[in-house]
């Protein structure tokens, strides 16, 4: 971010803050002006009766107190409303997190389990992905090929992300929004879109049509930990703080036997 962009952002933040507290600022300005006039009288030709000025000053104190209290009440109500919106945003993006894990487990032929035996980015998961035929049946009813089912779930995930971003972009924490954007741009989602082409290309080269998971830097394919940490950070800022999301673990399932045509 450039210096000009930082200055523009700071100016916009100051302008928004001044607008939110404009009533109090005006009331304080009027009160200070009357106080100065009362303590330092004007020349005789502009002189205002001291008794009248005292009444003006007393009234201004009452107006100032009323405005500040009303603004405080309105700000408290707005804060509670924003807090509720942030809770809803966290719930929505937690669904995004869960659906990303579900999509991941399709290609590992596994299920997600907080107390499972294998970490999500364990080397055995990469091996499992490479040895599961993406054209084989998925563990769903009605039975569909893994590539078809994964493509359907990907489309649902992308639509859900777009809806959640539009609905909660003003309320979600910036760390959560940035993490969701990283998910959208992740290599894993792009590979799911191209899984048919990648598997067919592998078959043409005489290789097994599994998901081409790499051996090293496996976790960079899907920055799910960034999203989990961002959601947990946002949850910790709530009042009261919400419990954190546990790190996902996987349990492998026995492959489903291929159905006869």
N, C-alpha and C positions, 0 to 999 in steps of 0.2 A: 504494500500500500504506500503510495507517494505521500509527501508532506502536505501537498495541496488537498489530497483526499482526507487526510487526518484532520486538517484544519476545517474542511467543509463538514466533516462528521461532528466535530466538537461544536461548531457553530449551530448546526441543526439540533444537537442535543440541548444546547443552551436556549435556543429559541423555543423548543418544545417545553422546557422547564419553565421558562418565563410565561408562556401561554397558559400552562396549567395553574400557575399561581398568580395570574394577572389581577384577580380581584383583591387578593391580599396586598399585592404590590401597590395598587392604586390607593387602597385604604391607608396603607402605611405612609405613602407619599403625601396624601392630604393631611393626615395627622401631624406629620413632621412639619409641613408648611405652616399649619395653624400654630403649632408650638413655637416655631421660630418667630412668627409675627407677634405672638403673645409675649414672648420674652424680650424681643427686640422691636419695640413699637416703630411704626412707620412715621414719616414726617407728618406734621399737623394736617396738611391739606389732604392726605390720604388716610388719616388716622381713623380707626374704627373704635367705637365705644368699647372700653375695656370689659364692661359687664357682658356686652353682646359677644365679644370675642371669647370670654370665658365660657359662655354657653356653647358657642361653636366648638370649642376645644373639648368640653365635656361630652357633647354629642358625638364628636369624632372618635373619642375613646370607646364609646358604646358601639358605634358602627364598626370600628376596627375589631373589637372583641367578637361581635356577631359574625362578621365576615370570616374571621380566622376559624371560629368554631364550626361554621357551616362548611367551609372548605375542608376542614379536617374530617368532618363526618362524611362528606362526599368522597374524599380521597380514601378513607377507610373502606367505604363500600366498594369503590373501584378496585382497591387492593384485594379485597376478598373475592371479587368477581374474577380478577386476573389469576388469583391463586387457584380457583376452581378450574379455570380454563387451562392452566398449566398442568393440573392433575389429569384432566381429560386428554391433553396432548401427550403426556407421558404414557397414559394407557393406550392411546392409539399407536404410538411409536413402539411400544412394547409388543404390540401385535405384529408390527413390521419385523421386529427382531425375531419373534417366534416363527413367522412365515419364512424368513430367510433360512433359519435352521432346518425347518421342515423341507425346504427345497434342497438343501445340502444333503439331508439324510436320504432323500430319494435315490441319489446316485451312489450312496454308500450302502444302500439296502439296509438301513439301520433305523432306530427310533431314538428320539431325544429323551434323556433322563438325567435329572440333576445329580442322582447318585449312581450313575452308570459307571462302567469300568474303564472306558476309553475316552480320553480328551478329544474334543472335536477336531483338532489339527494334529492328532497323533499320526505317526508314519503308517500305522496299520490302516488308517482311514484312507489315505492316498492309495495304498495297495488294494484295498477293497474296491475303491472307485474304478481302478484300472481293470479289475477282474469281473466287474458286473456288466453284463451285456445290456447296453442302453436300448436295444431293440427287444429285450426280454420283458416279461410281465412284471408290472409293479405290484406292490402289496396294497391294492385298493379294490374296491367293489363298485361298479363292475370292473372286471379286469381290463386294464389298458397297458400298452407298452410303456416302459419307463420314459422314453423320449417324448411320447405324446402327453403323458400325465404331467411331466415336468414342464413342458411348454405351456400347458393350461394353467398350472400353478404360478408360473412366471408372469403370465399375462394378468392374472388376478393380483399378484403382488405389486406389479407396476401400477395398475389402476388404483390399488389401495394407497400406495405411496403418494401418488398425485393428489388424490382426494384429501389425505391427511395433511399434506404440505399446504394446500390451498386453505384448508379449514383452520389450521393452527399455526401458520407462519408468524402471526403477530404475538403469539403467546408462548410458544416453545422456546427453550433456551437455545442460544446460538450453537453451542457444542452439539446438541442433538440434531439440529438442522444440517450442520456440516457433516456429521457422521452419516446421516441418511443420504446425503448427496454422494458421499464416497461409496456407499452401498450401490447406488444407482449406476455409478461409473465403474463398478468393480469388474475385474476380469472374469469372475465366476458367472455373473449374470450374462455377460457377453458370450461366454462359452456355452451356457444353457441355450441361448438363442441359436447357436450354431452347432448344437450337439449332433443333429442329423448329418450335417455336412462333414463334421469331424469324424464321426463313426463310419460313414460311408467311405471317406478317404482312407481310413485305417484298413477297412476291409479290402479295398482295392490294392493296398500295399501288402496284403496277406497278413495283417495284424488283427488282434482281437478288438472288436468294436466297444471298448470300454470308455469311460470318461477319462480324458487325458490329464489326470492330476499330476503335478510335478512332484519330484522328490524333495526339493529344497524350497525354503521360503513359501511353504504351503499356505500359511495363514494370510499371506498378502493377496491371495485370490479373492478373499471375502473379508473385509475389515469389520467383522462382527464384534470383535472385542472393543473397537473404538466406539461402536454404537452402544454396547452394553455399559461401558464406563461413562459415556455421556448421559445415558438415562439414569444411571445410579447417582451421578453427580447432581442431576436435576432433582431427583427424588430426595436427596439429602438436604436440598434447599427448601423443601416444603415445610409447612408448619401444621402438624408435627411431621418429622421426616418419615418418608415411606421406606419400607424394607428394600434392600438392594436385590437385584436379579442375580441368581446364582450362575456360575459358569456352566455352560452346557456340556454334558457328557453323552456318549453314544453307546447303544447296545446293538450289536450286529444281529440280524435275523437270518435264519437259514434261507437260501434262495428258494423262490417259488418255482416248482417244476413247470416247464414250458407246456402250454396246452396244445393238444393236437388240433390241426386245422380240419 
